[in-house]
Amino acid sequence: MTRPFDPKTLPFYITLPSPCPYLPGEMERKIFTPLDPLNGPYLNDYLTHSGFRRSQNVIYRPACETCHSCKSLRVLAHDFQPNKSFKRISRKNADLTREVTEAFATYEQYELLRNYLNDRHKEGGMSDMDFDRYELMVEDCAAQTDVIEYRNENGKLIACCITDTLRDGMSMVYSFFDPTQTKRSLGTFMILDHIKMCVENGLDYLYLGYWVKNSPKMEYKSRFTPYELLGKNGWYNEEKLFRFGD
């Protein structure tokens, strides 16, 4: 993750405007650049700290013309203190085992993903994903990536996350789980467990991608406090900012 490069030489592209999936009435655009196998891990690390987000071998960030609501959010892992609700969720999933595997796609993972997409995201952009596309999603990634699997006492895979490791944290690229296991709150549990892994590995932050104020789809991310947002002048703690301004 130490290959040098000149950001000025990177080719950047911009998408055409399309309806925003988070704020009704807004149009979104994204600026993006491809990741190559040689400098991909370093570039992914560098640009994530600048507000970009990885998707397979592309890394992007919002470049909307009329809206700037998307904010990169990272949880301060060592300062995180689980509340009563989070502790209950951890207890409900105490029977699960975590296995960190190489970025290798399996049909078992794919079957879990299909069940998740059919239940939660029928109209989403990944709804027609076949195994070949899933294989590219997992394996065709120029980044330092692992697949985190969670299994129950019978060895059944019930949750999974594609996760990048950065120099100061972990980035949850995409997670999915058994939609029938609603009482477990598996989405929340995986975030809690990733925070735990950051602490175990001496990493300061868990990167959760973009947070959009007033978007119900994104509201869950701000529950993991304390967190920092990325602004024009760098990363800042919104809670402290408001307190100091009182």
Backbone hydrogen bonds, N-H to C=O, Kabsch-Sander energy under -0.5 kcal/mol:
donor,donor_aa,acceptor,acceptor_aa,energy
9,T,6,D,-2.2
10,L,7,P,-1.3
12,F,10,L,-0.6
13,Y,32,F,-2.8
15,T,30,K,-2.6
18,S,28,E,-1.7
20,C,26,E,-2.7
26,E,23,L,-1.8
28,E,18,S,-3.6
31,I,61,R,-2.5
32,F,13,Y,-2.7
33,T,59,I,-1.9
35,L,57,N,-2.8
40,G,36,D,-1.8
43,L,39,N,-3.1
44,N,40,G,-3.2
45,D,41,P,-1.9
46,Y,42,Y,-2.8
47,L,43,L,-3.0
48,T,44,N,-2.0
49,H,45,D,-1.4
50,S,47,L,-0.9
51,G,48,T,-1.6
52,F,47,L,-2.5
53,R,60,Y,-2.9
55,S,58,V,-3.3
58,V,55,S,-1.5
59,I,33,T,-2.3
60,Y,53,R,-2.7
61,R,31,I,-1.9
63,A,29,R,-3.3
71,K,211,W,-2.3
73,L,209,G,-2.6
74,R,228,E,-2.2
75,V,206,L,-2.8
76,L,226,P,-2.5
77,A,75,V,-1.3
77,A,204,D,-1.9
78,H,204,D,-0.5
79,D,76,L,-0.9
80,F,76,L,-0.9
80,F,77,A,-0.8
81,Q,225,T,-0.7
87,K,83,N,-2.3
88,R,84,K,-2.1
89,I,85,S,-2.0
90,S,86,F,-2.2
91,R,87,K,-2.1
92,K,88,R,-2.2
93,N,89,I,-1.1
94,A,91,R,-1.5
96,L,93,N,-1.7
97,T,151,R,-2.4
99,E,149,E,-2.6
101,T,99,E,-0.7
101,T,147,V,-2.9
103,A,145,T,-0.6
104,F,102,E,-2.5
110,Y,106,T,-2.1
111,E,107,Y,-2.6
112,L,108,E,-1.7
113,L,109,Q,-2.5
114,R,110,Y,-2.8
115,N,111,E,-2.1
116,Y,112,L,-2.1
117,L,113,L,-3.0
118,N,114,R,-2.6
119,D,115,N,-1.4
120,R,116,Y,-2.9
121,H,117,L,-1.8
124,G,121,H,-1.2
127,S,124,G,-1.5
129,M,126,M,-2.1
134,Y,130,D,-2.1
135,E,131,F,-3.0
136,L,132,D,-1.9
137,M,133,R,-2.3
138,V,134,Y,-2.0
139,E,135,E,-3.0
140,D,135,E,-0.5
140,D,136,L,-1.5
141,C,139,E,-1.7
143,A,141,C,-1.8
145,T,143,A,-1.3
146,D,163,T,-2.7
147,V,101,T,-2.3
148,I,146,D,-0.5
148,I,161,C,-3.2
149,E,99,E,-2.9
149,E,147,V,-0.6
150,Y,159,A,-2.4
151,R,97,T,-2.2
152,N,156,K,-2.0
155,G,152,N,-2.2
158,I,150,Y,-2.5
158,I,156,K,-0.5
159,A,150,Y,-1.3
160,C,176,F,-2.6
161,C,148,I,-1.9
162,I,174,Y,-3.2
163,T,146,D,-2.8
163,T,161,C,-0.6
164,D,171,S,-2.7
165,T,144,Q,-2.6
166,L,164,D,-0.5
166,L,169,G,-3.3
170,M,205,Y,-1.9
171,S,164,D,-2.9
172,M,207,Y,-1.9
173,V,162,I,-1.9
173,V,171,S,-1.0
174,Y,162,I,-1.4
176,F,160,C,-2.5
178,D,158,I,-2.8
181,Q,178,D,-1.6
182,T,180,T,-1.1
184,R,181,Q,-1.1
185,S,182,T,-1.1
189,F,185,S,-2.4
190,M,186,L,-2.4
191,I,187,G,-1.3
192,L,188,T,-2.4
193,D,189,F,-2.7
194,H,190,M,-2.1
195,I,191,I,-2.2
196,K,192,L,-1.9
197,M,193,D,-2.3
198,C,194,H,-2.3
199,V,195,I,-2.0
200,E,196,K,-2.6
201,N,197,M,-1.8
202,G,199,V,-1.5
203,L,198,C,-3.3
204,D,168,D,-1.0
205,Y,168,D,-2.0
206,L,75,V,-1.7
207,Y,170,M,-3.4
207,Y,205,Y,-0.5
208,L,73,L,-2.4
208,L,206,L,-0.5
211,W,71,K,-2.8
213,K,69,S,-0.6
213,K,211,W,-0.5
215,S,212,V,-1.7
218,M,215,S,-1.4
219,E,215,S,-1.0
221,K,218,M,-1.4
222,S,218,M,-0.5
222,S,219,E,-1.0
223,R,220,Y,-1.4
224,F,221,K,-1.3
225,T,223,R,-1.4
228,E,74,R,-2.8
229,L,236,Y,-2.7
230,L,72,S,-1.4
231,G,229,L,-0.6
231,G,234,G,-2.5
234,G,231,G,-1.5
236,Y,229,L,-2.6
238,E,236,Y,-0.8
241,L,237,N,-2.2
242,F,238,E,-2.2
243,R,239,E,-1.9
244,F,240,K,-2.7
245,G,241,L,-1.1
246,D,242,F,-0.5
246,D,243,R,-1.0
